Amino acid sequence: MKTNNGKESTERVKVKDTLLALHHQTNTICIVQGVDLNGELIIDVPRESYKNGLRFDRGDDRFLEIYSTFYHQLKNPDKFSFFKVTEFEAEQTVKDLQDYIDTASDHEREKLNEYSVSIEKVEAQKEYIAITQKDRYQYDVEQVDWKMMSQIGLTREKLESMGALESLLKGYKSSMLIPVKIDLGTAVSILDARLSLKVNEVGKLETRIHPIRKECDFTKPFFGQQFSQEDQKNLLEFGNMGRVVKLIHPITEEVIPSLVSRDKLTNELVPLRADLVRIPLVIKGVTLDELQKKTLKEGKPLYIENMLSRRGTLFNATIQFNTDKRYVEFLFPRHINSLNLHLNFVL
């Protein structure tokens, strides 16, 4: 947005997400408005425009609670599959998704399950957040260079209201993209980026900006590591390279066995020393044996059966260690990119 003097304004329109539903019996897509008192889904079939869709702030962890409550209020939740899209994409995505369903084979239609917002995925993310919230703070809020933060348009209050400050102080990247102001002198522009805090060479805590990259650059060596075709496929499809590689420290030239994952929000490649990988003893009620823990520590995917959801139901899934999250994640591969379906709460 430009102001009268030609400079870019720092104000942004806050984008919200909305929920779509696929009715399994009729194979129709609609926009979700809510749930009535009888537990039936209230829907809106888009015509020229819609105004009453169920919307919520992007990157807001409250979606997990909203969806969980919404799901359990439904009389027959299994009749539907749900998908999350931005409010601006909702109407077009309904049309595109309906066209896809009308012409897709049974096998192609099954792929939509990878994009659906399921209660199991929501509960897995809630468990991950609960675990990470128990971590100790790595930095004190007084250590943050708030003067530098103000230069990029951020304050302590703003980061707190976004739910980003806590993860930063615990040593993690922000879980969501944050609008960052870049003053070029003649104009002020805004870019979306993840933030992190790290102590620099002189012992000062600095703010690091992780902007969105259009794509991963696999043509250049990554700390001395060349990417094979299999590496590239794994990083693009699942977000994890899937093996231990020897990375070379650019200053000390130390050879460091490491795992590598892709930040799915920014396309940044994230390395982590293999000796810092921590695998939990129990995942969703399943106690891991030594071979399973070894598989995960080596960065490989692991299929586990009979895990227990918070609803008390058993489910199977593939898990893998992710260096960006620094934790074991559930793998939900994505193939239907053109449909604009978002699972950015599963990070």
C-alpha positions as CSV (number, residue, x, y, z in Angstrom):
1,M,0.0,0.0,0.0
2,K,1.4,3.4,-1.0
3,T,0.9,6.7,0.9
4,N,0.4,10.1,-0.7
5,N,4.1,10.8,-0.7
6,G,4.8,7.7,-2.7
7,K,6.3,5.7,0.1
8,E,5.1,2.3,1.1
9,S,2.9,2.2,4.1
10,T,3.7,-0.2,6.9
11,E,0.0,-1.0,7.4
12,R,-1.2,-4.3,6.1
13,V,-4.6,-5.9,5.6
14,K,-4.8,-8.8,8.1
15,V,-5.5,-12.0,6.1
16,K,-7.8,-14.6,7.6
17,D,-8.3,-18.2,6.8
18,T,-11.6,-19.9,6.2
19,L,-12.8,-23.5,6.2
20,L,-14.1,-25.6,3.3
21,A,-16.0,-28.8,3.6
22,L,-16.3,-31.8,1.2
23,H,-19.6,-33.8,1.7
24,H,-18.6,-37.4,1.0
25,Q,-22.1,-38.6,-0.1
26,T,-22.8,-35.8,-2.6
27,N,-19.1,-35.0,-3.5
28,T,-19.8,-31.3,-3.2
29,I,-17.6,-28.6,-1.8
30,C,-18.9,-25.7,0.3
31,I,-17.8,-22.9,2.6
32,V,-18.3,-23.6,6.3
33,Q,-20.3,-21.1,8.3
34,G,-20.5,-23.0,11.6
35,V,-22.6,-25.6,13.5
36,D,-26.2,-25.3,14.4
37,L,-27.8,-26.3,17.8
38,N,-28.6,-29.8,16.4
39,G,-24.9,-30.4,15.5
40,E,-25.5,-30.0,11.8
41,L,-23.1,-28.2,9.6
42,I,-24.1,-24.7,8.4
43,I,-22.7,-24.2,4.9
44,D,-22.6,-21.6,2.2
45,V,-22.4,-22.5,-1.5
46,P,-20.6,-19.6,-3.1
47,R,-22.4,-17.6,-5.7
48,E,-21.1,-14.2,-6.6
49,S,-19.7,-13.6,-3.2
50,Y,-19.9,-14.8,0.4
51,K,-19.8,-13.0,3.7
52,N,-20.6,-15.6,6.4
53,G,-17.8,-18.1,6.2
54,L,-16.1,-19.3,9.4
55,R,-12.9,-17.2,9.5
56,F,-9.9,-17.0,11.8
57,D,-6.6,-15.3,12.0
58,R,-3.7,-16.8,10.1
59,G,-0.9,-18.3,12.2
60,D,-3.2,-18.2,15.3
61,D,-2.7,-21.3,17.4
62,R,-6.3,-20.8,18.6
63,F,-7.4,-22.4,15.4
64,L,-6.4,-25.7,17.0
65,E,-8.9,-25.2,19.8
66,I,-11.6,-23.7,17.4
67,Y,-11.4,-26.6,15.0
68,S,-11.3,-29.2,17.8
69,T,-14.5,-27.7,19.4
70,F,-16.1,-27.3,16.0
71,Y,-15.4,-30.9,15.1
72,H,-16.8,-32.4,18.3
73,Q,-19.9,-30.3,18.0
74,L,-20.8,-31.9,14.7
75,K,-23.4,-34.6,14.8
76,N,-21.7,-36.6,12.0
77,P,-18.2,-35.3,11.5
78,D,-17.2,-38.3,9.4
79,K,-19.5,-37.3,6.6
80,F,-17.1,-34.5,5.8
81,S,-13.5,-33.7,5.0
82,F,-12.3,-30.2,5.8
83,F,-9.7,-27.9,4.2
84,K,-8.2,-24.6,5.2
85,V,-7.6,-21.8,2.7
86,T,-7.2,-18.0,2.9
87,E,-10.4,-16.0,2.7
88,F,-9.4,-14.5,-0.6
89,E,-8.8,-17.9,-2.2
90,A,-12.0,-19.5,-0.8
91,E,-14.4,-19.0,-3.7
92,Q,-12.0,-19.8,-6.4
93,T,-10.6,-22.8,-4.5
94,V,-14.2,-24.2,-4.1
95,K,-14.6,-24.1,-7.9
96,D,-11.2,-25.6,-8.6
97,L,-11.6,-28.3,-6.0
98,Q,-15.1,-29.1,-7.2
99,D,-13.7,-29.5,-10.8
100,Y,-11.0,-31.7,-9.4
101,I,-13.4,-34.0,-7.6
102,D,-15.8,-34.2,-10.5
103,T,-13.0,-35.5,-12.8
104,A,-10.7,-37.3,-10.4
105,S,-10.2,-41.0,-10.2
106,D,-10.7,-42.8,-6.9
107,H,-7.0,-42.9,-6.4
108,E,-6.6,-39.2,-7.1
109,R,-9.5,-38.4,-4.8
110,E,-7.8,-40.3,-2.0
111,K,-4.8,-37.9,-2.3
112,L,-7.1,-35.1,-0.9
113,N,-6.8,-36.8,2.5
114,E,-3.2,-35.6,2.7
115,Y,-4.5,-32.0,2.6
116,S,-7.5,-32.3,4.9
117,V,-7.7,-30.8,8.3
118,S,-8.3,-33.9,10.4
119,I,-8.8,-34.1,14.2
120,E,-5.7,-36.4,14.4
121,K,-3.5,-33.7,12.8
122,V,-4.8,-31.0,15.0
123,E,-4.3,-33.1,18.1
124,A,-0.8,-34.0,17.0
125,Q,0.0,-30.3,16.6
126,K,-1.6,-29.5,20.0
127,E,0.6,-32.1,21.6
128,Y,3.7,-30.7,19.9
129,I,2.9,-27.2,21.2
130,A,2.3,-28.5,24.7
131,I,5.7,-30.2,24.7
132,T,7.6,-27.2,23.4
133,Q,5.8,-24.8,25.8
134,K,7.5,-26.8,28.7
135,D,10.9,-25.9,27.4
136,R,13.0,-23.5,29.4
137,Y,13.7,-20.0,28.2
138,Q,17.0,-19.7,26.5
139,Y,17.1,-15.9,26.6
140,D,15.8,-13.1,28.8
141,V,13.5,-10.6,27.4
142,E,15.9,-7.8,28.6
143,Q,18.6,-9.3,26.3
144,V,16.6,-8.6,23.2
145,D,17.8,-5.5,21.2
146,W,14.4,-3.7,21.2
147,K,15.9,-0.7,19.4
148,M,16.8,-2.9,16.4
149,M,13.4,-4.5,16.7
150,S,11.7,-1.1,16.4
151,Q,13.7,-0.4,13.2
152,I,11.9,-3.4,11.6
153,G,8.6,-2.3,12.9
154,L,8.3,-4.6,15.9
155,T,7.8,-4.1,19.6
156,R,7.7,-6.4,22.6
157,E,3.9,-5.9,22.9
158,K,3.4,-6.6,19.2
159,L,5.4,-9.9,19.3
160,E,3.5,-10.9,22.5
161,S,0.1,-10.2,20.9
162,M,1.1,-12.3,17.9
163,G,2.2,-15.2,20.2
164,A,5.7,-15.0,18.8
165,L,7.8,-13.8,21.7
166,E,7.7,-17.0,23.8
167,S,9.1,-19.2,21.0
168,L,11.8,-16.6,20.3
169,L,13.0,-16.5,23.9
170,K,13.0,-20.4,23.9
171,G,15.5,-20.3,21.1
172,Y,13.1,-21.3,18.3
173,K,12.1,-19.5,15.2
174,S,8.7,-17.8,15.2
175,S,6.0,-20.3,14.3
176,M,4.4,-17.9,11.9
177,L,5.5,-15.4,9.2
178,I,5.8,-11.9,10.7
179,P,5.5,-8.6,8.7
180,V,8.9,-7.0,8.8
181,K,9.6,-3.4,7.8
182,I,12.5,-2.7,5.5
183,D,13.4,1.0,5.1
184,L,15.3,1.5,1.9
185,G,15.5,5.3,2.3
186,T,13.3,6.2,-0.6
187,A,10.6,3.8,0.3
188,V,9.4,1.5,3.1
189,S,8.5,-2.0,2.1
190,I,7.1,-4.9,4.1
191,L,8.2,-8.5,3.7
192,D,6.9,-11.6,5.5
193,A,9.6,-13.5,7.3
194,R,10.2,-15.8,10.3
195,L,12.4,-14.4,13.1
196,S,14.9,-16.0,15.5
197,L,17.3,-14.9,18.2
198,K,20.9,-15.9,18.3
199,V,24.0,-14.8,20.2
200,N,26.7,-13.5,17.7
201,E,30.5,-13.8,17.8
202,V,30.8,-10.9,20.3
203,G,28.2,-12.3,22.7
204,K,25.4,-10.0,21.8
205,L,21.9,-11.3,21.2
206,E,20.8,-10.4,17.7
207,T,17.6,-10.7,15.7
208,R,17.8,-12.8,12.6
209,I,15.4,-12.5,9.7
210,H,14.5,-15.5,7.6
211,P,12.7,-14.2,4.5
212,I,10.7,-16.4,2.1
213,R,12.7,-17.9,-0.7
214,K,11.0,-18.7,-3.9
215,E,12.6,-22.1,-4.0
216,C,15.5,-24.1,-2.6
217,D,18.8,-23.6,-4.5
218,F,20.1,-27.2,-5.0
219,T,22.7,-26.1,-7.6
220,K,25.2,-24.9,-5.0
221,P,26.9,-27.0,-2.3
222,F,25.3,-26.7,1.2
223,F,28.2,-26.5,3.6
224,G,30.2,-28.7,1.3
225,Q,27.3,-31.1,0.7
226,Q,26.0,-31.8,-2.8
227,F,22.4,-32.7,-3.1
228,S,21.4,-36.0,-4.8
229,Q,18.2,-36.3,-6.7
230,E,16.8,-38.4,-3.8
231,D,17.9,-35.6,-1.3
232,Q,16.1,-33.0,-3.4
233,K,12.9,-35.1,-3.7
234,N,12.8,-35.8,0.1
235,L,13.3,-32.1,1.0
236,L,10.7,-30.9,-1.4
237,E,8.1,-33.5,-0.7
238,F,8.5,-34.3,3.0
239,G,10.7,-31.4,4.2
240,N,13.5,-33.6,5.5
241,M,16.6,-35.0,3.7
242,G,16.2,-38.3,5.4
243,R,19.9,-39.2,6.2
244,V,22.9,-38.0,8.1
245,V,25.3,-36.0,6.0
246,K,28.8,-34.6,6.7
247,L,28.7,-30.8,6.6
248,I,31.8,-28.6,6.7
249,H,31.9,-25.6,9.1
250,P,32.7,-22.6,6.9
251,I,35.2,-21.1,9.4
252,T,36.8,-24.0,11.4
253,E,36.4,-26.5,8.5
254,E,35.2,-29.0,11.1
255,V,33.3,-32.0,9.5
256,I,30.0,-32.2,11.4
257,P,27.6,-35.1,10.9
258,S,24.2,-33.4,10.6
259,L,20.6,-33.7,9.6
260,V,19.0,-31.2,7.2
261,S,15.3,-30.1,6.8
262,R,13.5,-27.5,4.8
263,D,11.6,-24.7,6.5
264,K,8.2,-25.2,4.9
265,L,7.2,-21.6,5.4
266,T,10.4,-20.0,3.9
267,N,12.2,-22.7,1.9
268,E,15.3,-22.1,4.0
269,L,17.5,-25.2,4.5
270,V,18.1,-25.9,8.2
271,P,21.0,-28.0,9.5
272,L,21.3,-29.6,13.0
273,R,24.2,-31.5,14.4
274,A,23.4,-35.2,14.7
275,D,24.6,-35.3,18.3
276,L,21.9,-32.7,19.2
277,V,19.0,-34.8,17.9
278,R,16.8,-35.8,20.8
279,I,14.2,-38.6,20.3
280,P,11.3,-39.0,22.9
281,L,10.9,-42.4,24.6
282,V,7.2,-42.5,24.0
283,I,5.1,-41.1,21.0
284,K,1.4,-41.1,21.2
285,G,1.4,-44.0,23.7
286,V,3.9,-46.1,21.7
287,T,7.2,-46.9,23.5
288,L,10.0,-46.8,21.0
289,D,12.6,-49.6,21.0
290,E,16.3,-49.0,20.3
291,L,16.1,-49.7,16.6
292,Q,13.2,-47.3,16.2
293,K,15.0,-44.5,18.0
294,K,18.2,-45.2,16.0
295,T,16.1,-44.9,12.8
296,L,14.8,-41.5,13.8
297,K,18.2,-40.2,15.0
298,E,19.6,-41.1,11.6
299,G,16.9,-38.8,10.0
300,K,15.0,-41.7,8.4
301,P,11.1,-41.9,8.3
302,L,9.5,-44.4,10.7
303,Y,6.0,-45.9,10.3
304,I,4.3,-46.6,13.6
305,E,1.1,-48.4,14.2
306,N,-1.5,-48.2,16.9
307,M,-0.7,-44.8,18.2
308,L,-3.4,-43.4,20.6
309,S,-5.1,-40.0,19.8
310,R,-6.6,-37.8,22.5
311,R,-10.0,-39.1,21.4
312,G,-8.9,-42.5,22.5
313,T,-8.8,-43.9,18.9
314,L,-5.9,-45.8,17.4
315,F,-4.2,-44.5,14.2
316,N,-1.1,-45.2,12.2
317,A,1.3,-42.6,10.7
318,T,4.8,-42.0,9.5
319,I,7.0,-39.8,11.7
320,Q,10.4,-38.2,11.1
321,F,12.8,-35.9,12.9
322,N,12.6,-32.3,11.6
323,T,15.6,-30.0,12.3
324,D,13.6,-26.8,11.8
325,K,11.1,-27.8,14.5
326,R,13.8,-29.7,16.4
327,Y,11.3,-32.5,17.1
328,V,9.7,-35.5,15.6
329,E,6.9,-34.6,13.2
330,F,4.0,-36.4,11.6
331,L,4.5,-36.6,7.8
332,F,1.6,-35.4,5.7
333,P,3.0,-35.2,2.1
334,R,1.5,-32.7,-0.3
335,H,1.1,-33.2,-4.0
336,I,-1.9,-31.1,-5.1
337,N,-0.3,-27.7,-4.9
338,S,-2.5,-26.1,-7.5
339,L,-5.6,-26.3,-5.2
340,N,-4.2,-23.7,-2.6
341,L,-5.0,-25.9,0.3
342,H,-3.2,-24.9,3.5
343,L,-1.9,-27.0,6.4
344,N,0.4,-24.3,7.8
345,F,-0.8,-25.1,11.3
346,V,0.9,-28.5,11.0
347,L,4.5,-27.3,11.4
